[in-house]
Amino acid sequence: MADAIQRITSDLGVPYIFKASYDKANRTSVKSFRGPGLAEGTKILGRLAKDTGLPVLTDVHEPGHCEIAAEAVDVLQIPAFLCRQTDLLVAAGKTGRAVNIKKGQFVAPWDMTHPVEKVRSTGNERVFLTERGASFGYNTLVVDFRSLPVMRRMAPVVFDGTHSVQQPSAANGVSGGQPEFIPLLAKAAVAAGVDGLFLEVHDDPKNAKSDGANALDLKVLKPLLEKLLAIHQAAQ
């Protein structure tokens, strides 16, 4: 996937950060696939970064994982469910790596100033935020696009066009999704003004081990990026 996406982004002149998780520690069901674990997973990510030359991002779930993961990747990501965990945010900040904080589904956009301040308290200014929708009743997320300019006053903002269409835990212990709305939300976010996009992309979403129900099919990535680039240019 890294090579396939890199070819597309290179053709379009789009900066690309590859994301993968060594451990999906927040899966809904105990039976869900989690990944190879910290030791093996970070080795794989380090080799991938070396072989492709791509910057790499991965999730961290525990403070003790941050220094180990930072040796292999360029960006540490704080999962949405953990965006208020002070020890985790501080540990990530202390590595000196860039830190992406995903806004919790339960957090108001203006309250994300506090996680940002926790990372910056370490002297690390390399922090940005990701919008991924807000809880709306049960098993549903909605995107309030007002959150984008609100959070951009705090730090650069990325829009997650795939997790925003997720239907959390909606399929008997597995999250569902509405991937048909990914292009719509991504186009709206670019028009509203964002600093980047986060997209889960897979060449066979139905058989993906994680997030397949809300993933973007690889075959539609290039035409979507072409439209997004046109919108970005028009919005300047």
Beta strands, then each sheet from edge to edge (+ up, - down):
strand 1: 18-19
strand 2: 56-59
strand 3: 75-78
strand 4: 98-102
strand 5: 127-131
strand 6: 134-135
strand 7: 141-142
strand 8: 157-160
strand 9: 166-167
strand 10: 176-177
strand 11: 196-198
strand 12: 201-202
strand 13: 216-217
sheet 1: 1+ 2+ 3+ 4+ 5+ 8+ 11+
sheet 2: 6+ 7-
sheet 3: 9+ 10-
sheet 4: 12+ 13+
end
